[in-house]
């Protein structure tokens, strides 16, 4: 697979997966933040509702107190719950009797406020407390929270509120200062207060549990809504990513097909270029190598016609031998060309092929043709490959045949067939100690009909190595060669 194909087939889906999960994470974080904001809002709303209720109670109680003070106190019948105020005992008119004999007692603003607080606590759970750092009534002493609030009023605060734990639950406690006015001096003059001074505060405690229940219900409803919204968002993200991935996959397939098609076209172009070169060489061969035997045949036929009658038989016999030899050369060349053309058309049949056995068999056949030549063949033992046995036999026949041919003038022929590693690939080679070649011309070695100057004295058509290259290329391999004039040659090929 090429780098372009790897980028198309791997990088983009990984990036898309990264973006997909990043978007899903971001969407989850957005929903989580919105849900947290909603929870905070519900809590703040509950606190603000309690604070508003506390202020309302405070304002109501203050209005009652002012009304009571402005009317110089109020008389009510004495009952079990409304007993005469012992802290007003110094007032001569604390208790009165109506003309009908009904006993009444004086209810000052503080006493009335305390009675109202008790009624509110029983009916609505809202607690109130009239307190001061210097109270007349000991039960009006402030608790810890109220003491801190009263001190804050001395520092200029106009309101103190917070959620606090009390004996029977959580409450929003709110306290505002009570300032001394002229009517208040009737009861508090003896404490030394002046008009306008803060003499204490009115504390209101609103139960939070009913409001927390409402907030929790709202949070549950909102959470369900956000979960539905989150699910819809995630579904949209993953469905969209799946569709985009499918689109990318389809595009990748199309791009791979284009790359493969371009590769095929490039291969075809190279094959066409090679075929054109071979065609040029073929035309040259036909015009030269095939014409030479024909010229020889025509020439000797003409000589036969002009030969005198007295030695006609002997001359015709000698000329006929030359004509037959030329015809055989032309037939051999034509056969070689046909075989070369069929190499690219026949279908490959891949099997397990023993190159050692083929090379050994061919070497023995070659030696039988020249039994007197001194020759040493060295063939590696383990050379099993996957390929077309018939075509690979042609490869070994050409390489070993060339090695045998170009070592014919050596005192001793040395031919080696082996296997090695080059650039991490398994490579097979055929090495000889023959005439060699100029290594700078190695790229032209496998072109059809190419013959070098130092090989002209050896018989050949220049098609053998081109045939070898075609077979190796069809097997998906490569072929190369190294050589030096007078020092032999080595041919490498991979499958």
N, C-alpha and C positions, 0 to 999 in steps of 0.2 A: 504494500500500500504506500503511495507517495505521501509527501508532507502535506500537499493540498488535501488529499483524501483524509488523512488523519485529522486535519483541522476541521474539515467538514463533518466527519463522522463522530468526533469525540468532544472537541472543545466547545462547540456551540451548545449541545445538550447539557454539558456540565455547567456552563454559564447560565443557561435558562433555568436549571434546577436551583442554582444559587439565587438568581433573581426571584424565582417563584417562592422559595422559602423566606427570602428577605422580605418580600412583599407581605407574605402571610404573617411573619413575625411583626412587621410594622403595623399591619392591620390589627393584630391582637393587642399590641401595645396601645394603639389609639383607643380601642374599645375599653381596655383596662383603665386608661387614664380618664376616659369619659365616665366610666362606671365609678371610679374613685371620686371624681368631681361631683357626680350625682349623690353618692353617699355623703360626702361632705356637705353638699347643699341641703340634703334632707336633715342632717344633724343640725346644721345652722338654722334651718327653718324651724325645727322643733324648739331650739333654744330661744330663737327670736319670738316664737309664739308664747312660750312660757314667760319671757321677759316682758312682752306686751301685756300679758294677763297680770303679771305682778305689778306693773306700773298702773294698770287700771284699778287694781285693788288698792294700791297706795293712794291714788288720787281720790277714790271713793271715800276711803277712811279719813283723809285729810279734810275733805269737804264736810263730812259728818262732824268732825271735830270743830271746824270753824263755825258751823251752824250752832253747835251746842254752846261754844264759847260766847258767840254773839248774843245768844238768848239767855245769858247769865245762868247757864246750867239748866237741867231738865229734871223734873220730879216724876218718879214712877212708883207704882205700888210696891210695897215690900213683899217679896215672895221668898221661897226656898232658895232660888238661884240668884235673886237680887236682894242682897242684904245691905244694910247701911254700911257705907265706906268708912272703916275705922280711921283712915288717914285724913278724913274731913271732920273729925270729932270736935275740932276747935271752932267750927262754924256754927253759930247759934241757930241757923235755919237749915241745918243738914236734914232734920226729920220734921215733917209737918203733919197735921191732921186736918182733913177737910171738914167742912161744916156738917157733913153727914157722918163723920167719925172714921173715915178711911185713912189709914196710915200711908204716907208717901215718904220716900227718901230721895236725897239729891244725887243725881248722876252727873258727875263732871265729865269733860271730854276724855280723860284718860280711862275712867271707869267704863264709859260707853264703848270706847275702842276695844278694851279688853273683852267685853261681853260680845261685841260683834265678831271679834277674832275667834272666840270659842264656838259661836254659831257657824261661822264659815268653815272651820276645821271639821265640825261634825257633818255638815251638809255637803261640802265640795272638796274637802281634803286640803284646802289652802290654809296655810298656817300664817299667823301674824304675831308680832311681838313688839310692844312699845318698850324701848329701853333707853338707858342713859348711863354715862359713866358715873353720874351722881344721882341715882334714883331715890325718890321718896319711899317707894315700895320695894322691899328687898327682892321680891320675885321678878322685878324688872331689871335685875342685874344682867348685863350682856354676857353671852357665851364668848368663846374664843374668836369665832368668825366676826361676831358683832363688835367685839372690842377693836379688832383690826379695822373694821369699817368706820367706827366712830373716830378713831385716830386719823383715818384718811380724810374724814370731813374736816378735821382741824387743820389739815394740810391744804384744803381748798377743793377736795373732790365733791361733786354734786350727786354722785350715784356710784354704788358698788354692787356688782352682781357676779355670781359664779355658780357652777353646779357643785353641790356638796352632798356628801353622804350623811344622812341623819338616821335616827334610830329606826324608823320604819321605811327607809328607802332613799332614793336619789331625788333631790329637790333643786330647783333653780331658786337661789336665795338672792333677793334684791333688797337693798336698803337705801333710803334717802334721808337726809337730815331734817330735823324739825327745828325751826327757828322760833324764838320767843317773841310773841306780839303782846300788845297791851292787855288783851283779855286773859292771856296765860298767867299774868302776874298775880291774879287772884289767888292761885294755888302755889305759885312758884316764887313769889316775891321773897319769901323767907329764906330761899336757897341762894339769894343774892344775884339772880339772873337779871340782865338788862334787856330791853327791847332790841331785837335783832341778833342776839347771841344764839348759838346752836346749843340747845339744852339736851339734845338726844337724837334719836332716830327712830324711824318706823320700819321694821323689818318684815318682809313678806316672803314666804316660801311656797312655791308652786310645785306640786308633784310632777315628776318628769315621766313616770312609767306610762301613763296614758298616751303622752306624746311620742315616747319611744316606740310604743306599739304601732301607732300610725306610721311613724318613720320606717319601721321594719317592714310593714305591709307595702309601703310605697317602694322600698328598696327591693323587695322580692319581685314586685311587678316590673319595676324598671330593669332588674337583673334579667328577668325572663325576656324582656324586650331586647336588651342588649345582646343576650345570647343568641336570639333569633337573628338579629342583625349581623352578629359576628359569624354565625353559621352561613348566612346568605353570602357574606363577603368572602369567606374562605372557599365556599363552593364555587363562587364566580371566579376566584383567583385560580383554583386548581383546574376547573373546567376550561377556563381561558388558556391556561398554560398547556393543558393536554391538547387542545385544538392547535395552539401555536406550535407545540412539539410535533404534532402530526403534519402540520404545514411545512415545518422545517425538515422533517424526515422526508416528505415528498420532494421538497426542493433539493435535499441532499442526494436522494436517489437520482433525480434528474441531472444534478451536477456530476454525480459519479458516472452516469451514463454518457454525459458529454465528455468527461475526462477519458473514459474508456474508448469512446468513439474517436476522440482526438488522438489517443494513443494508437488505435487501430489505423487511423488515417496516416499518422506519422510513420507507423511501421510499413503501411502500404506504399507511402511515398518513398521511404528508403528502399523498399523492395523494387519499386518501379525505377528508382534511380540506378540501383544495382543492375536491374534487368536492362536498362538502356545502355549502361556501360558494357554489359555482357553482349548486348546486341551489336554495339559498335565493334567489340572485339570479334564477335562471331562473323560479322560482315567482312572484317579484315582477314579472318581465318579462311572464310569461304573464298575470298578473292585471292588469297595467297596459297594457303596450305592445300585446299582442294584443287585450285587451279594448277598447282605444280605437277601433281600426278597426271592430270588431264593433258597438260602441255607435253609431258613426257610420253604419254600414250600416243598422242597425235603425231608427235615428232618421229617416234620410232615406227609408227605405221607408215608414215610417208617414206621413211628410209627403206622399209621393206618393199614398198612399191618401186623404189628406184634401184634396188639391189640388182646387179647383173645376174644373169641366169646361171653362169658357171659356178658361182658360190652362193646361190640363192638359199639353198636348204640350210646350210650351217649358219648363215647370217640370220635367217628368219628364226631359227631356233633360239639363237642368243638374244635377239631383240624381243622375241615373244616372252622369254623369261623376265626381261626388264619390264615389259608391259604388265605382266601378271603381278610382279612385285609392286608396281605403282598402283595397280588396281586394289591389291590387298591393303596398302597403306590408306588409300581413300576409303575403303570399306571400314577399316579400323577407326578412322577419324569420324566417319558418319555414325558408327555404332556408339562411339564415346560421346558424341554430341547428343544422341537420342537418350542415352542413359543419364546424362547431366540434366536434360530437360525433364525427365521423369522423376528425378529426385524430389522436386518441390510439389509434385502432384499426388504422389502415392500417400495414402493415409498411414499415420504412425500406429504401430501395434506394440504397446509397451508391455514388457515382461522383465523378469529378472535375468540379466545377461552376465555371463562369466567372461569378462575381458581377458583374463589370464588364459582361459582355454582357447579363445579365438586367436589371441596373439601367438600362443604356442603352436597352434595348428598352422597358421599362416607362415610362421618362421620355418617350420619343417618343410612346407611346400616350396618355399623360396630356396632353401638349401639344396633340395633335390634337383633343381634346375642347374645349379653350379656346384656339384659335390666336391670339386677340387679347391674351391676358395676357402681360405682360412677365415673363419667367422665365429664370433662368440655372441650369443644372444643371452641377455639377462632379463628375465621377466618376473615381476613381483607376483607373489603367491595369491594374495587376497585382493581381488579387484572385481567385485560384484556390483553391478549398477542396474538401474531401471531404465529401459529404453527399448527401441526397436532393434532386435537382434540383427536382422538383415542389413539395415542401414549402418549399424555400428561395425559390422563386419567389413562394409565398404570403407569406413573410416580407417580401420586398422590395416586393410589391404593397401590403401593409398599411402598411409604414413610409413608402414614397414617397407612397402615397395620402393618409395622414394629413398628411404634410408639405405636399402640394399643397392639401389641403382647408383646413388651418389657416393657410395663407399667402395665402388668396384675397383678403383685404382689404389686403394690403401693396401699396405703390406698385410694388414690384419684388420678385418671388419669387426667393429665393436658397436653393437646395437643394444640399447637398454629401454625396457618398457617398465614404468613404475608409477607410483602415486605419491603425492606430497600435499602440503598445505600452502596456499598463497592467499593472503588477505582474508584469512579465516574460512576459506573455501577448500573443498577437496578437489584437487586438480590432478589429472592423469597426464603422462608425458611419454614421448618417444624421442630418444636421444641417439645421435650417431657421431662418428668421427670422420665424416666425409668432407666434401669440398667446401661446405658451409656457404655463407652468403653475406653480403654487406648489410649489417643490421639496420642501417639508416633506411633501407628499402623494405623493411619487414611489413609495413602497412600494405604494400602492393603485392605481397606474397600470395594472398588468397584471392586476388582478382583473376577472373577467367582469362585464359590464353596469355598469361604473363610468364615470360621466361627471361632469366637473367643471363648476363653475358658469359659468366663462368659455367653455365649449364648448357650452352649451345651444342657442345660435343656429345651430350647425352640425348638419347632418343626420348621424346615425350610430346604431349599435345598442349600442356599448360592448363589442363582442366581438373586434374586430380585434387589439388589443394582447394580450388573453388568448390568442388563437390563436397570435400570434407567440411568446409565452412558452412555450406548450406545445411548439411545434416546436423551439425552441432547446433546451429541457430534454431533449427526446427525442434530440437530437444530442449530449447530454452537455455542453452549454455553459451560459453564464449571460447574462443580459440585465439592463441597468440604464439609467437615464436621468437627465439633468440638465436643468433648465429654470428659467426666470424669467418671471414674468407680463409679457407685452408684449415680451419680448426673445428669443423663440424657444426651441427645445428640441433636445436631442441624445439619440439613442438608441444605446446601445452593445450589441454582442452578440459572444460568442466561440463557437467550435465546437470 
